[in-house]
Amino acid sequence: MNLLKRLASGIIAGGVIFGVLYVGARFDIRWIAGFVILAIAYLAAVEYLQLMRKLDIPLAAPEFLIWIPILVGSYIAFGGRYAELALLLAIAYQVLRYLSVLPHRTGFLQAVAGVFGLLYIPWLLHYFYLIYMGAEGLPPHVGGVNAVVVLLMVWGYDAGAYFVGTAMGRHQAFPNVSPKKTWEGVAGGVVVAIVGGIVGATFSPVWREFIFWRGFHHILICGFFVSCATQLGDVFASKLKRAADVKDSGTFLPGHGGALDRIDGLLFALPVFYFYFHYILRFL
């Protein structure tokens, strides 16, 4: 029953996301993806505040959450030229907000938690927008396929790790943080992540020509690194939830937990994918 709930909610959420990405790429209104990023970032930020409260590091919610739309908007408006400035202002505000809090240890932890939360959620998510926008001079649909490739890699890793780990898992990978994670699941996740990337690449002639004729090994290499980053993000979130003594960050998706539970691996995978295909291969 729980598996059916997971599949149903996952299919619905994935359908909505892919639908928005398709419309944005098909009609060249890719800024529409900003609304998806904003919604996910806001929900994840609310859950982050709840986790911090359970860790006895309460943050001023309105003064933290107001920066989420400001930061997401800065990545989209004016070609993102003012994104770094907006981020610096947000960080400065979080530091100044808790500068006078006593005792000093409490104020320091609140400032650190505020700064980290902004870097952890909206800043890492902005790489999704960069990936979706794609390289200048390429058709808009290529950017849409960029996003599909990274999503299928991350979701493929999650699915492969879960099903292979459940069916064949014997050796625990992170017993102190996530006892259900096994090395067999990790290996299965890497394989399915690579398959997901290959499937995503078939949706664009630009990707097909690149992957299947010139750089098939790059999808293997990037798939491996994205898998490692996805697992690292998942383990980090597990550590955070264990510290807060909760099982899930929220109840956003039935059978999946909260919004942060759904994007924990993606947050770490996005900059890895972007760095590899943008800076190393100059493909994005």
PAZAPA-4460 file (N, C-alpha, C; in steps of 0.05 Angstrom, whole numbers, plus 32768, in hexadecimal, padded with zeros to 4 digits):
% residues 284
    n_x    n_y    n_z   ca_x   ca_y   ca_z    c_x    c_y    c_z   seq   type   mol
   8011   7FE8   8000   8000   8000   8000   8011   8019   8000     1      M     A
   8026   8019   8011   8038   8030   8012   8047   8034   7FF8     2      N     A
   804E   801D   7FEB   805C   801F   7FD1   804A   802B   7FBC     3      L     A
   8030   8023   7FBC   801D   802E   7FA9   801A   804C   7FAD     4      L     A
   8019   8053   7FC7   8016   8070   7FCD   802F   807F   7FC4     5      K     A
   8046   8074   7FC7   805F   8081   7FBE   805F   8084   7FA0     6      R     A
   8057   806F   7F92   8057   806F   7F75   8042   8084   7F6A     7      L     A
   802B   8084   7F76   8016   8096   7F6D   801D   80B3   7F71     8      A     A
   8026   80BA   7F89   802E   80D5   7F8E   8046   80DE   7F7E     9      S     A
   8059   80CB   7F7A   8071   80D1   7F6B   806A   80D6   7F4D    10      G     A
   8057   80C6   7F42   804F   80CA   7F26   8041   80E4   7F23    11      I     A
   802F   80EB   7F35   8021   8104   7F34   8034   811C   7F35    12      I     A
   8046   811C   7F49   8059   8132   7F4D   806B   8134   7F35    13      A     A
   8075   811D   7F2B   8087   811D   7F14   8078   8127   7EFB    14      G     A
   805E   811F   7EF8   804F   8129   7EE1   804B   8147   7EE1    15      G     A
   8046   8152   7EF8   8043   816F   7EFA   805E   817D   7EF3    16      V     A
   8074   8173   7EFE   808E   8180   7EF8   8095   817E   7EDB    17      I     A
   8092   8166   7ECF   8099   8162   7EB3   8086   8173   7EA1    18      F     A
   806D   8175   7EAA   805A   8185   7E9A   8062   81A2   7E99    19      G     A
   806A   81AD   7EB0   8073   81C9   7EB1   808D   81CD   7EA0    20      V     A
   809F   81BA   7EA3   80B8   81BC   7E93   80B3   81BA   7E75    21      L     A
   80A0   81A9   7E6D   8099   81A7   7E51   808D   81C1   7E46    22      Y     A
   807A   81CC   7E55   806D   81E4   7E4C   8081   81FB   7E4A    23      V     A
   8093   81FD   7E5E   80A7   8212   7E5D   80BA   8210   7E46    24      G     A
   80C2   81F7   7E40   80D5   81F3   7E29   80C6   81F5   7E0E    25      A     A
   80AE   81EA   7E0D   809F   81EA   7DF4   8098   8206   7DEA    26      R     A
   8090   8217   7DFD   8087   8232   7DF5   809B   8247   7DFD    27      F     A
   80B3   823F   7E05   80C9   8251   7E0C   80C1   8265   7E21    28      D     A
   80B4   825A   7E36   80AE   826A   7E4E   80BB   825C   7E66    29      I     A
   80D5   8259   7E64   80E2   8248   7E78   80E3   8254   7E94    30      R     A
   80DD   826E   7E96   80DC   827A   7EB0   80C6   826E   7EC1    31      W     A
   80B3   8260   7EB4   809E   8253   7EC3   80A8   823E   7ED7    32      I     A
   80C0   8234   7ED0   80CC   8220   7EE3   80D3   822D   7EFE    33      A     A
   80D6   8248   7EFD   80DB   8256   7F16   80C5   8252   7F2B    34      G     A
   80AC   824F   7F22   8096   824B   7F34   8098   8230   7F41    35      F     A
   80A1   821C   7F32   80A4   8201   7F3E   80BB   8202   7F52    36      V     A
   80D1   820E   7F4B   80E8   8211   7F5D   80DF   8220   7F77    37      I     A
   80D0   8235   7F73   80C7   8245   7F8A   80B6   8235   7F9D    38      L     A
   80A2   8226   7F91   8090   8217   7FA2   809F   8201   7FB2    39      A     A
   80B1   81F3   7FA4   80C1   81DE   7FB1   80D3   81E9   7FC6    40      I     A
   80E1   81FF   7FBF   80F4   820C   7FD2   80E5   8216   7FEB    41      A     A
   80CD   8221   7FE7   80BF   822C   7FFE   80B6   8216   8010    42      Y     A
   80AB   8201   8005   80A2   81EA   8016   80BA   81DE   8025    43      L     A
   80D0   81DA   8016   80E8   81CF   8023   80F3   81E1   8039    44      A     A
   80F1   81FB   8034   80FB   820F   8048   80EA   820E   8061    45      A     A
   80CF   820B   805E   80BE   8208   8075   80C5   81F0   8086    46      V     A
   80CB   81DA   8078   80D2   81C1   8086   80EE   81C4   8093    47      E     A
   8100   81D3   8086   811A   81D8   8092   8117   81E8   80AC    48      Y     A
   8105   81FB   80AC   8101   820B   80C5   80F6   81F9   80DB    49      L     A
   80E5   81E6   80D4   80DA   81D4   80E8   80F0   81C2   80F3    50      Q     A
   8102   81B9   80E2   8118   81A8   80EB   812B   81B8   80FE    51      L     A
   8130   81D1   80F7   8141   81E2   8108   8134   81E7   8123    52      M     A
   8119   81EA   8123   810B   81ED   813C   810E   81D5   814E    53      R     A
   810D   81BD   8142   8111   81A5   8152   812D   81A2   815C    54      K     A
   8140   81AF   814E   815C   81AF   8157   8162   81C6   816B    55      L     A
   814C   81D3   8173   814F   81EA   8186   815F   8201   817A    56      D     A
   815B   8204   8160   8167   821B   8152   8151   822A   8143    57      I     A
   813F   8237   8152   8128   8244   8145   8130   825C   8135    58      P     A
   8126   825D   811C   812B   8273   810A   8112   8283   8107    59      L     A
   8115   829D   8103   80FE   82AE   80FE   80F2   82A7   80E2    60      A     A
   80DC   8299   80E2   80D1   828D   80C9   80CB   82A2   80B3    61      A     A
   80BC   82B7   80B9   80B6   82CB   80A3   80D0   82D7   8098    62      P     A
   80E3   82DD   80A9   80FB   82EA   80A0   810E   82D7   8091    63      E     A
   810A   82BE   8094   8119   82AA   8085   810B   82A4   806A    64      F     A
   80F1   829F   806C   80E2   8297   8054   80DF   82AD   8040    65      L     A
   80E0   82C6   8048   80DD   82DC   8035   80F4   82DC   8020    66      I     A
   810A   82D1   8028   8121   82D0   8016   811F   82BB   8000    67      W     A
   810D   82A7   8004   810A   8292   7FF0   8100   829D   7FD5    68      I     A
   80E9   82AC   7FD5   80E1   82B7   7FBB   80F4   82CC   7FB0    69      P     A
   8102   82DB   7FC2   8115   82EF   7FB9   812C   82E1   7FAA    70      I     A
   8137   82CC   7FB6   814D   82BE   7FAA   8145   82B0   7F90    71      L     A
   812F   82A2   7F91   8126   8294   7F79   8120   82A8   7F63    72      V     A
   8114   82BF   7F69   810F   82D3   7F55   8128   82DF   7F4A    73      G     A
   813D   82E1   7F5B   8156   82ED   7F51   8164   82DB   7F3E    74      S     A
   815F   82C1   7F3F   816B   82AE   7F2C   815E   82B0   7F10    75      Y     A
   8145   82BA   7F10   8136   82BB   7EF8   8136   82D7   7EEB    76      I     A
   8132   82EB   7EFB   812F   8306   7EF1   814B   8311   7EE7    77      A     A
   814A   8321   7ED2   8162   832E   7EC7   8178   831A   7EC0    78      F     A
   8170   8302   7EB8   8184   82EE   7EB1   8195   82E5   7EC8    79      G     A
   818C   82E9   7EE0   819B   82E0   7EF8   81B3   82F1   7EFF    80      G     A
   81B4   830A   7EF3   81CC   831A   7EF8   81CF   8323   7F15    81      R     A
   81B9   8324   7F23   81BA   832E   7F3F   81B6   8317   7F53    82      Y     A
   81B9   82FF   7F4A   81B5   82E8   7F5C   81CA   82E7   7F73    83      A     A
   81E3   82EC   7F6C   81F8   82EC   7F81   81F4   8302   7F95    84      E     A
   81EB   8319   7F8C   81E6   8330   7F9E   81CF   8329   7FB0    85      L     A
   81BA   831D   7FA6   81A3   8316   7FB6   81AB   8301   7FCB    86      A     A
   81BC   82EE   7FC3   81C5   82DA   7FD6   81D6   82E6   7FEC    87      L     A
   81E8   82F9   7FE5   81F8   8306   7FF9   81E7   8316   800D    88      L     A
   81D3   8324   8002   81C1   8333   8014   81B2   8320   8027    89      L     A
   81A9   830A   801C   819A   82F7   802D   81AC   82EC   8043    90      A     A
   81C5   82E5   803C   81D8   82DB   8050   81DE   82F0   8065    91      I     A
   81E3   8309   805B   81E9   831E   806E   81D2   8323   8081    92      A     A
   81BA   8321   8077   81A3   8326   8088   81A1   8310   809E    93      Y     A
   81A5   82F7   8096   81A4   82E2   80AA   81B9   82E5   80C0    94      Q     A
   81D0   82EF   80B9   81E5   82F4   80CD   81DD   830B   80DF    95      V     A
   81D5   8321   80D3   81CE   8339   80E2   81B5   8334   80F4    96      L     A
   81A3   8324   80EA   818A   831E   80F9   818F   8312   8114    97      R     A
   81A4   8301   8116   81A9   82F3   812F   81C2   82FD   813D    98      Y     A
   81CD   8314   8134   81E6   831F   813F   81E3   8326   815D    99      L     A
   81CC   8330   8164   81C8   833A   817F   81BB   8325   8192   100      S     A
   81B6   830D   8187   81A9   82F8   8198   81BD   82EE   81AD   101      V     A
   81B3   82EC   81C5   81C3   82E1   81DC   81B4   82C8   81E6   102      L     A
   81C4   82B4   81EF   81E1   82B3   81F0   81ED   82B1   81D3   103      P     A
   8206   82B7   81D1   8213   82B9   81B7   8212   829E   81A8   104      H     A
   8214   8288   81B7   8213   826E   81A9   81F9   826A   819B   105      R     A
   81E3   8272   81A7   81C8   8270   819B   81C7   8281   8182   106      T     A
   81D0   829A   8184   81CF   82AC   816D   81E1   82A2   8156   107      G     A
   81F8   8297   815D   820A   828C   8148   81FD   8275   813A   108      F     A
   81F1   8262   8149   81E4   824B   813C   81CC   8253   812B   109      L     A
   81BD   8267   8134   81A7   8271   8124   81B1   827E   810A   110      Q     A
   81C6   828D   810C   81D1   829A   80F4   81DB   8285   80E0   111      A     A
   81E9   8271   80EA   81F4   825B   80DA   81DD   824C   80CD   112      V     A
   81C9   8245   80DD   81B2   8236   80D2   81A3   8247   80BC   113      A     A
   81A1   8261   80C1   8193   8272   80AD   81A3   8273   8093   114      G     A
   81BD   8277   8095   81CE   8279   807D   81CE   825E   806E   115      V     A
   81D2   8249   807E   81D3   822E   8071   81B9   8227   8063   116      F     A
   81A3   822E   8070   8189   8227   8063   8185   8235   8048   117      G     A
   818F   824D   8046   818C   825B   802C   819F   824F   8017   118      L     A
   81B6   8247   801F   81C9   823A   800D   81BF   821D   8006   119      L     A
   81B5   8210   8019   81AD   81F4   8016   8195   81F0   8003   120      Y     A
   8181   8202   8005   8169   81FE   7FF6   8167   8210   7FDD   121      I     A
   8162   822A   7FDF   815E   823A   7FC7   8177   823C   7FB6   122      P     A
   818F   823F   7FC3   81A7   8242   7FB3   81AD   8229   7FA3   123      W     A
   81AC   8211   7FAF   81B1   81F9   7FA1   819C   81F4   7F8B   124      L     A
   8183   81FB   7F91   816E   81F7   7F7E   8171   8209   7F65   125      L     A
   817F   821F   7F68   8182   8230   7F50   8192   8223   7F3A   126      H     A
   81A1   820E   7F40   81AF   8200   7F2B   819C   81F2   7F19   127      Y     A
   8184   81EA   7F23   8170   81DE   7F12   8167   81F2   7EFC   128      F     A
   8164   820B   7F04   815C   821F   7EF1   8172   8223   7EDC   129      Y     A
   818B   8224   7EE4   81A2   8226   7ED1   81A2   820F   7EBE   130      L     A
   819E   81F7   7EC8   819D   81DF   7EB7   8186   81E1   7EA3   131      I     A
   816F   81EA   7EAD   8157   81EB   7E9C   815A   8201   7E87   132      Y     A
   8167   8217   7E8D   816A   822C   7E79   817C   8223   7E62   133      M     A
   8190   8212   7E68   81A1   8207   7E53   81B5   821C   7E48   134      G     A
   81C4   8214   7E34   81D8   8225   7E28   81CC   8238   7E14   135      A     A
   81D8   824F   7E12   81CE   8263   7DFE   81D2   8258   7DE2   136      E     A
   81BF   825E   7DD1   81C1   8255   7DB5   81B4   823B   7DAF   137      G     A
   81AD   822B   7DC4   81A0   8211   7DC0   8182   8215   7DC2   138      L     A
   8172   8204   7DB5   8155   8206   7DB6   814B   8203   7DD3   139      P     A
   8134   8210   7DDA   812A   820E   7DF5   8125   81F2   7DFF   140      P     A
   811D   81E0   7DEC   8117   81C5   7DF5   812F   81B6   7E00   141      H     A
   8147   81BF   7DF8   815F   81B2   7E02   8162   81B6   7E21   142      V     A
   815C   81CF   7E29   815C   81D4   7E46   8149   81C3   7E55   143      G     A
   8131   81BF   7E49   811E   81AD   7E56   8128   8191   7E59   144      G     A
   8136   8187   7E44   8141   816C   7E45   8158   816B   7E5A   145      V     A
   8168   8181   7E5C   817C   8183   7E71   8170   817C   7E8C   146      N     A
   8159   8189   7E92   814C   8185   7EAC   8142   8169   7EAE   147      A     A
   8137   815E   7E99   812C   8143   7E99   8143   812F   7E9F   148      V     A
   815A   8133   7E92   8171   8121   7E96   8179   8120   7EB4   149      V     A
   817D   8138   7EC0   8186   8138   7EDC   8171   812D   7EEE   150      V     A
   8157   8133   7EE9   8142   8128   7EFA   8140   810A   7EF8   151      L     A
   8142   80FF   7EDF   8141   80E2   7EDC   8159   80D4   7EE9   152      L     A
   8170   80E2   7EE9   8187   80D7   7EF6   8182   80D5   7F14   153      M     A
   8179   80EB   7F20   8175   80EB   7F3D   815E   80D8   7F45   154      V     A
   8148   80DA   7F37   8131   80C9   7F3E   8138   80AC   7F38   155      W     A
   8148   80A8   7F23   8150   808C   7F1D   8162   8081   7F32   156      G     A
   8174   8092   7F3D   8185   8088   7F53   8174   8081   7F6B   157      Y     A
   8161   8093   7F72   8150   808D   7F89   8140   8073   7F86   158      D     A
   8134   8070   7F6E   8124   8058   7F69   8136   803F   7F69   159      A     A
   814D   8040   7F5B   815E   8029   7F5A   8169   8022   7F75   160      G     A
   8171   8035   7F85   817B   8030   7FA0   8166   8024   7FB1   161      A     A
   814D   802D   7FAF   8137   8023   7FBF   8130   8006   7FB8   162      Y     A
   812B   8001   7F9E   8122   7FE7   7F96   8138   7FD2   7F98   163      F     A
   814F   7FD9   7F8E   8166   7FC5   7F90   816D   7FC1   7FAD   164      V     A
   816E   7FD6   7FBC   8175   7FD3   7FD9   8161   7FC2   7FE7   165      G     A
   8147   7FC6   7FE1   8132   7FB6   7FEE   8133   7F99   7FE6   166      T     A
   8139   7F94   7FCD   8139   7F78   7FC3   8153   7F69   7FC9   167      A     A
   816A   7F77   7FC8   8184   7F69   7FC9   8197   7F74   7FDF   168      M     A
   818E   7F89   7FEC   81A0   7F96   7FFF   81A9   7F84   8016   169      G     A
   81C3   7F83   801B   81CE   7F73   8031   81E2   7F82   8041   170      R     A
   81F1   7F93   8035   8207   7FA1   8043   8200   7FBF   8047   171      H     A
   81FD   7FC6   8060   81F6   7FE2   8066   820C   7FF6   805D   172      Q     A
   8203   800C   8051   8216   8020   8048   821A   8036   805D   173      A     A
   8205   803E   806A   8207   8053   807E   81F6   804C   8097   174      F     A
   8200   8038   80A5   81F0   802C   80BB   81E8   8040   80D1   175      P     A
   81F9   8054   80D7   81F4   8066   80EC   81E0   807D   80E5   176      N     A
   81DD   8081   80CB   81CC   8097   80C2   81B3   808D   80B4   177      V     A
   81B6   807A   80A2   81A0   8070   8092   81A3   8051   8090   178      S     A
   819A   8042   80A4   819F   8025   80A5   8194   8016   808D   179      P     A
   817F   8020   807F   8173   8012   8069   8183   8015   804F   180      K     A
   8196   8027   804E   81A7   802B   8036   81BC   8015   8035   181      K     A
   81BE   8008   801E   81D2   7FF2   801B   81E3   7FF8   8003   182      T     A
   81FB   7FEB   8002   820C   7FEF   7FEC   8201   7FE3   7FD2   183      W     A
   81F1   7FCD   7FD5   81E3   7FC2   7FBE   81D0   7FD6   7FB2   184      E     A
   81C1   7FE4   7FC4   81AF   7FF9   7FBB   81BD   8010   7FAE   185      G     A
   81D4   8018   7FB9   81E4   802D   7FAD   81EC   8026   7F90   186      V     A
   81F6   800D   7F8D   81FE   8004   7F72   81E7   8003   7F5F   187      A     A
   81D0   7FF9   7F69   81B8   7FF9   7F58   81AF   8015   7F50   188      G     A
   81B2   8028   7F63   81AA   8043   7F5E   81BC   8050   7F49   189      G     A
   81D6   804A   7F49   81E8   8055   7F35   81E0   804B   7F19   190      V     A
   81DA   8032   7F17   81D3   8026   7EFD   81BA   8033   7EF2   191      V     A
   81A5   8035   7F03   818C   8040   7EFA   818E   805E   7EF5   192      V     A
   819F   806C   7F03   81A4   8089   7EFE   81B0   808C   7EE2   193      A     A
   81C3   807C   7EDB   81CF   807D   7EC0   81BA   8077   7EAA   194      I     A
   81AA   8063   7EAF   8194   805C   7E9D   8181   8073   7E9A   195      V     A
   817A   8080   7EB1   8168   8097   7EB0   8174   80AE   7E9F   196      G     A
   818E   80B3   7EA2   819B   80C7   7E92   819A   80C1   7E74   197      G     A
   819E   80A8   7E6D   819D   809F   7E51   8180   80A3   7E46   198      I     A
   816D   809B   7E56   8151   809E   7E4D   814A   80BB   7E49   199      V     A
   8153   80CC   7E5B   814D   80E9   7E59   815A   80F4   7E40   200      G     A
   8172   80EB   7E39   8181   80F5   7E22   8173   80EF   7E08   201      A     A
   8162   80DB   7E07   8155   80D3   7DEE   8140   80E8   7DE6   202      T     A
   8138   80FA   7DF7   8123   810D   7DF1   812C   8125   7DE1   203      F     A
   8146   8127   7DDC   8150   813E   7DCD   8165   8135   7DB9   204      S     A
   8163   813E   7DA0   8177   8136   7D8C   8193   8141   7D93   205      P     A
   8194   8157   7DA1   81AE   8162   7DA9   81BB   8150   7DBD   206      V     A
   81AB   8147   7DD1   81B5   8134   7DE5   81BC   8119   7DD8   207      W     A
   81AB   8110   7DC7   81B0   80F5   7DBA   81CA   80F5   7DAB   208      R     A
   81CE   810B   7D9B   81E7   810C   7D8C   81FF   810D   7D9E   209      E     A
   81FD   811C   7DB4   8213   811F   7DC6   8219   8105   7DD5   210      F     A
   8204   80F9   7DE0   8208   80E1   7DF1   820F   80C8   7DE1   211      I     A
   81FF   80C4   7DCC   8202   80AA   7DBE   8217   80AA   7DA8   212      F     A
   8221   80C2   7DA0   8235   80C2   7D8B   8250   80CD   7D94   213      W     A
   8250   80DF   7DA8   8269   80EC   7DAF   8271   80E7   7DCC   214      R     A
   825E   80E5   7DDE   8266   80E4   7DFA   8256   80D2   7E0C   215      G     A
   8252   80B9   7E03   8243   80A7   7E14   8250   80A3   7E30   216      F     A
   826A   80A3   7E30   8278   809F   7E4A   8272   80B6   7E5D   217      H     A
   826A   80CD   7E53   8265   80E4   7E65   824B   80DF   7E75   218      H     A
   8238   80D2   7E69   821F   80CC   7E78   8225   80B8   7E8E   219      I     A
   8239   80A6   7E89   8241   8093   7E9E   824F   80A1   7EB5   220      L     A
   8262   80B2   7EAD   8271   80C0   7EC2   825F   80D3   7ED2   221      I     A
   824F   80E3   7EC4   823E   80F6   7ED2   8229   80E7   7EE3   222      C     A
   821F   80D1   7ED8   820B   80C1   7EE6   8217   80B7   7F01   223      G     A
   8230   80AF   7F00   823D   80A6   7F19   823F   80BC   7F2D   224      F     A
   8249   80D3   7F24   824D   80EA   7F37   8232   80F5   7F41   225      F     A
   821E   80F6   7F30   8204   80FF   7F38   81F8   80EB   7F4D   226      V     A
   81FD   80D2   7F49   81F4   80BD   7F5C   8201   80C2   7F77   227      S     A
   821B   80C6   7F77   822A   80CB   7F90   821F   80E4   7F9E   228      C     A
   821A   80F9   7F8F   820F   8112   7F9B   81F3   810E   7FA5   229      A     A
   81E3   80FF   7F97   81C7   80F9   7F9F   81C8   80EA   7FBA   230      T     A
   81D9   80D6   7FBC   81DA   80C6   7FD4   81E5   80D7   7FEB   231      Q     A
   81F8   80E8   7FE6   8203   80FA   7FFA   81ED   810D   8005   232      L     A
   81DD   8118   7FF2   81C8   812A   7FFA   81B3   811B   800B   233      G     A
   81AD   8102   8004   819A   80F3   8013   81A4   80EC   802F   234      D     A
   81BE   80E5   8031   81CA   80DE   804B   81CB   80F7   805D   235      V     A
   81D2   810E   8050   81D3   8127   8060   81B8   812D   806C   236      F     A
   81A3   812B   805B   8188   8130   8065   8180   811D   807B   237      A     A
   8188   8104   8078   8183   80F0   808D   8190   80F7   80A7   238      S     A
   81A9   8101   80A5   81B7   810A   80BD   81A8   8121   80CA   239      K     A
   819F   8134   80BA   8190   814B   80C4   8177   8142   80D2   240      L     A
   8168   812F   80C6   814F   8126   80D2   8154   8116   80EB   241      K     A
   8169   8106   80EC   8170   80F7   8104   8177   810A   811A   242      R     A
   8185   811F   8114   818D   8133   8128   8173   8140   8133   243      A     A
   815F   8144   8122   8146   8150   812B   8133   813C   8136   244      A     A
   813A   8122   8134   812A   810C   813F   810F   810A   8131   245      D     A
   8110   810C   8116   80F7   8108   8106   80FD   80F4   80EF   246      V     A
   80E8   80E7   80E5   80EC   80D3   80D0   80EC   80E1   80B5   247      K     A
   80D9   80F4   80B1   80D6   8102   8098   80D7   8120   809E   248      D     A
   80DF   8130   808A   80DF   814D   808D   80C3   8159   808D   249      S     A
   80B0   814A   8081   8094   8154   8080   8082   813F   8074   250      G     A
   806A   8147   806C   8056   8135   8061   804C   813F   8046   251      T     A
   805D   814C   8037   8055   8158   801E   804A   8144   800A   252      F     A
   8059   812E   8005   8050   8119   7FF2   804A   8100   8001   253      L     A
   8032   80F5   7FFE   802B   80DC   800C   803F   80C5   8004   254      P     A
   804A   80B9   8019   805C   80A3   8014   8079   80AB   800F   255      G     A
   807D   80C5   800B   8098   80D0   8005   80A3   80E2   801B   256      H     A
   8092   80EC   802C   809B   80FF   8040   8097   811B   8037   257      G     A
   80A9   812D   803F   80A7   8149   8039   80B5   8151   801F   258      G     A
   80B3   816B   8019   80C0   8175   8001   80DE   8172   8003   259      A     A
   80E9   8177   801A   8106   8174   801E   810F   8158   801B   260      L     A
   80FE   8145   8023   8104   8128   801F   8107   8122   8001   261      D     A
   80F7   812F   7FF0   80F7   8129   7FD4   810D   8136   7FC5   262      R     A
   8118   814C   7FCF   812D   815A   7FC0   8148   8158   7FCD   263      I     A
   814B   8149   7FE4   8165   8149   7FF2   817C   8140   7FE0   264      D     A
   8177   812B   7FD1   818C   8121   7FBF   8190   8134   7FA7   265      G     A
   8179   813E   7F9C   817A   8150   7F85   818B   8169   7F8B   266      L     A
   8188   8174   7FA4   8197   818C   7FAB   81B5   8189   7FA7   267      L     A
   81BF   8172   7FAF   81DC   816E   7FAC   81E4   8166   7F8F   268      F     A
   81D1   815A   7F81   81D7   8150   7F66   81D7   8166   7F51   269      A     A
   81C7   817B   7F55   81C4   8190   7F41   81DF   819E   7F3B   270      L     A
   81EE   81A8   7F4F   8207   81B5   7F48   821B   81A2   7F3C   271      P     A
   821B   8188   7F43   822D   8175   7F37   8227   8172   7F19   272      V     A
   820E   816E   7F13   8205   816B   7EF7   820D   8184   7EE7   273      F     A
   8206   819B   7EF2   820C   81B5   7EE5   822A   81B9   7EE1   274      Y     A
   8239   81B4   7EF5   8256   81B7   7EF3   8262   81A6   7EDD   275      F     A
   8259   818D   7EDC   8264   817A   7EC8   825E   8182   7EAC   276      Y     A
   8244   8187   7EA7   823C   818D   7E8B   8240   81A9   7E83   277      F     A
   8243   81BC   7E96   8247   81D8   7E8F   8265   81DF   7E8E   278      H     A
   8273   81D9   7EA3   828F   81E2   7EA6   82A3   81CE   7E99   279      Y     A
   829D   81B5   7E9C   82B0   81A1   7E91   82AB   819C   7E73   280      I     A
   8292   8197   7E6C   828C   8190   7E50   8282   81A8   7E40   281      L     A
   827B   81BE   7E4D   8270   81D5   7E3F   8257   81CE   7E2E   282      R     A
   8248   81BB   7E39   8230   81B2   7E2A   8217   81C2   7E32   283      F     A
   8216   81CB   7E4C   81FF   81DB   7E55   8206   81F8   7E53   284      L     A
***
